[in-house]
Every structure is written in C-alpha cells, then in structure tokens.
Amino acid sequence: MRTFVELVISWGPMLLLIGVWIFFMRRSGGLKQGQYIEEVRHYLSDHIVETRRMNANLERIAAALEARQAPPDTSSRNGT
C-alpha cells in the first residue's frame, strides 16, 4: 500500500500538469476542422492562380529566347 501512495505522490504533479495542458488545448480549440479545410482550399486556389501566372511568364520568356536564338533564314544566303 505504501508503494502505491508513493507512486501517486510522485506521478501526481506530472499527471496534473498533463491534464491542465489537455484542458487548455481543448478549450482554446485552435482552428476547427471546417475552418482548416476552408483555409487549405483558399491557399490551394491562390497557389493554382500563382502557378498559372508563373507558367504564362515562363512561356513568354521561352518564346523570347527561342526567337533570339533562331538561325537566320538560309534562303536569303543562297541568293534565292
């Protein structure tokens, strides 16, 4: 019996601390799952818009580089 009391006394403060921590975590709640999902959707839609914008810019850059590096027309060299 004595060892059980010592065990409760030694682990009591730690269990109390864990219990208080769980209580405050549940009380604060953070983001509810519905709010979290809506926030993720918002971020993903913003990401898609930004990716499309970046893709359009990269395509313009690639087209400009291809136009700059295009070989000159060979038919004008031959005199035809």
Distance bins in CASP14 RR format, pairs under 12 A and 6 or more apart:
PFRMAT RR
TARGET T0000
AUTHOR 0000-0000-0000
RMODE 2
METHOD distances of the structure
MODEL  1
1 7 0 0 0 0 0 1 0 0 0 0 0
1 8 0 0 0 0 0 1 0 0 0 0 0
2 8 0 0 0 0 0 1 0 0 0 0 0
2 9 0 0 0 0 0 1 0 0 0 0 0
3 9 0 0 0 0 0 1 0 0 0 0 0
3 10 0 0 0 0 0 1 0 0 0 0 0
4 10 0 0 0 0 0 1 0 0 0 0 0
4 11 0 0 0 0 0 1 0 0 0 0 0
5 11 0 0 0 0 0 1 0 0 0 0 0
5 12 0 0 0 0 0 1 0 0 0 0 0
6 12 0 0 0 0 0 1 0 0 0 0 0
7 14 0 0 0 0 0 1 0 0 0 0 0
7 15 0 0 0 0 0 1 0 0 0 0 0
8 14 0 0 0 0 0 1 0 0 0 0 0
8 15 0 0 0 0 1 0 0 0 0 0 0
8 16 0 0 0 0 0 1 0 0 0 0 0
9 15 0 0 0 0 0 1 0 0 0 0 0
9 16 0 0 0 0 0 1 0 0 0 0 0
11 17 0 0 0 0 0 1 0 0 0 0 0
11 18 0 0 0 0 1 0 0 0 0 0 0
12 18 0 0 0 0 1 0 0 0 0 0 0
12 19 0 0 0 0 0 1 0 0 0 0 0
12 20 0 0 0 0 0 1 0 0 0 0 0
13 19 0 0 0 0 0 1 0 0 0 0 0
13 20 0 0 0 0 0 1 0 0 0 0 0
14 20 0 0 0 0 0 1 0 0 0 0 0
14 21 0 0 0 0 0 1 0 0 0 0 0
15 21 0 0 0 0 0 1 0 0 0 0 0
15 22 0 0 0 0 0 1 0 0 0 0 0
16 22 0 0 0 0 0 1 0 0 0 0 0
16 23 0 0 0 0 0 1 0 0 0 0 0
17 23 0 0 0 0 0 1 0 0 0 0 0
17 24 0 0 0 0 0 1 0 0 0 0 0
18 24 0 0 0 0 0 1 0 0 0 0 0
18 25 0 0 0 0 0 1 0 0 0 0 0
19 25 0 0 0 0 1 0 0 0 0 0 0
19 26 0 0 0 0 1 0 0 0 0 0 0
19 27 0 0 0 0 0 1 0 0 0 0 0
20 26 0 0 0 0 0 1 0 0 0 0 0
20 27 0 0 0 0 0 1 0 0 0 0 0
21 27 0 0 0 0 0 1 0 0 0 0 0
21 28 0 0 0 0 0 1 0 0 0 0 0
22 28 0 0 0 0 0 1 0 0 0 0 0
22 29 0 0 0 0 0 1 0 0 0 0 0
23 29 0 0 0 0 0 1 0 0 0 0 0
24 30 0 0 0 0 0 1 0 0 0 0 0
29 35 0 0 0 0 0 1 0 0 0 0 0
29 36 0 0 0 0 0 1 0 0 0 0 0
30 36 0 0 0 0 1 0 0 0 0 0 0
30 39 0 0 0 0 0 1 0 0 0 0 0
31 37 0 0 0 0 1 0 0 0 0 0 0
31 38 0 0 0 0 1 0 0 0 0 0 0
31 39 1 0 0 1 0 0 0 0 0 0 0
31 40 0 0 0 0 0 1 0 0 0 0 0
32 38 0 0 0 0 1 0 0 0 0 0 0
32 39 0 0 0 0 0 1 0 0 0 0 0
33 39 0 0 0 0 0 1 0 0 0 0 0
33 40 0 0 0 0 0 1 0 0 0 0 0
34 40 0 0 0 0 1 0 0 0 0 0 0
34 41 0 0 0 0 1 0 0 0 0 0 0
35 41 0 0 0 0 0 1 0 0 0 0 0
35 42 0 0 0 0 0 1 0 0 0 0 0
36 42 0 0 0 0 0 1 0 0 0 0 0
36 43 0 0 0 0 0 1 0 0 0 0 0
37 43 0 0 0 0 0 1 0 0 0 0 0
37 44 0 0 0 0 0 1 0 0 0 0 0
38 44 0 0 0 0 0 1 0 0 0 0 0
38 45 0 0 0 0 0 1 0 0 0 0 0
39 45 0 0 0 0 0 1 0 0 0 0 0
39 46 0 0 0 0 0 1 0 0 0 0 0
40 46 0 0 0 0 0 1 0 0 0 0 0
40 47 0 0 0 0 0 1 0 0 0 0 0
41 47 0 0 0 0 0 1 0 0 0 0 0
41 48 0 0 0 0 0 1 0 0 0 0 0
42 48 0 0 0 0 0 1 0 0 0 0 0
42 49 0 0 0 0 0 1 0 0 0 0 0
43 49 0 0 0 0 0 1 0 0 0 0 0
43 50 0 0 0 0 0 1 0 0 0 0 0
44 50 0 0 0 0 0 1 0 0 0 0 0
44 51 0 0 0 0 0 1 0 0 0 0 0
45 51 0 0 0 0 0 1 0 0 0 0 0
45 52 0 0 0 0 0 1 0 0 0 0 0
46 52 0 0 0 0 0 1 0 0 0 0 0
46 53 0 0 0 0 0 1 0 0 0 0 0
47 53 0 0 0 0 0 1 0 0 0 0 0
47 54 0 0 0 0 0 1 0 0 0 0 0
48 54 0 0 0 0 0 1 0 0 0 0 0
48 55 0 0 0 0 0 1 0 0 0 0 0
49 55 0 0 0 0 0 1 0 0 0 0 0
49 56 0 0 0 0 0 1 0 0 0 0 0
50 56 0 0 0 0 0 1 0 0 0 0 0
50 57 0 0 0 0 0 1 0 0 0 0 0
51 57 0 0 0 0 0 1 0 0 0 0 0
51 58 0 0 0 0 0 1 0 0 0 0 0
52 58 0 0 0 0 0 1 0 0 0 0 0
52 59 0 0 0 0 0 1 0 0 0 0 0
53 59 0 0 0 0 0 1 0 0 0 0 0
53 60 0 0 0 0 0 1 0 0 0 0 0
54 60 0 0 0 0 0 1 0 0 0 0 0
54 61 0 0 0 0 0 1 0 0 0 0 0
55 61 0 0 0 0 0 1 0 0 0 0 0
55 62 0 0 0 0 0 1 0 0 0 0 0
56 62 0 0 0 0 0 1 0 0 0 0 0
56 63 0 0 0 0 0 1 0 0 0 0 0
57 63 0 0 0 0 0 1 0 0 0 0 0
57 64 0 0 0 0 0 1 0 0 0 0 0
58 64 0 0 0 0 0 1 0 0 0 0 0
58 65 0 0 0 0 0 1 0 0 0 0 0
59 65 0 0 0 0 0 1 0 0 0 0 0
59 66 0 0 0 0 0 1 0 0 0 0 0
60 66 0 0 0 0 0 1 0 0 0 0 0
60 67 0 0 0 0 0 1 0 0 0 0 0
61 67 0 0 0 0 0 1 0 0 0 0 0
61 68 0 0 0 0 0 1 0 0 0 0 0
62 68 0 0 0 0 0 1 0 0 0 0 0
62 69 0 0 0 0 0 1 0 0 0 0 0
63 69 0 0 0 0 0 1 0 0 0 0 0
63 70 0 0 0 0 0 1 0 0 0 0 0
64 70 0 0 0 0 0 1 0 0 0 0 0
71 77 0 0 0 0 0 1 0 0 0 0 0
72 78 0 0 0 0 0 1 0 0 0 0 0
73 79 0 0 0 0 0 1 0 0 0 0 0
73 80 0 0 0 0 0 1 0 0 0 0 0
74 80 0 0 0 0 1 0 0 0 0 0 0
END
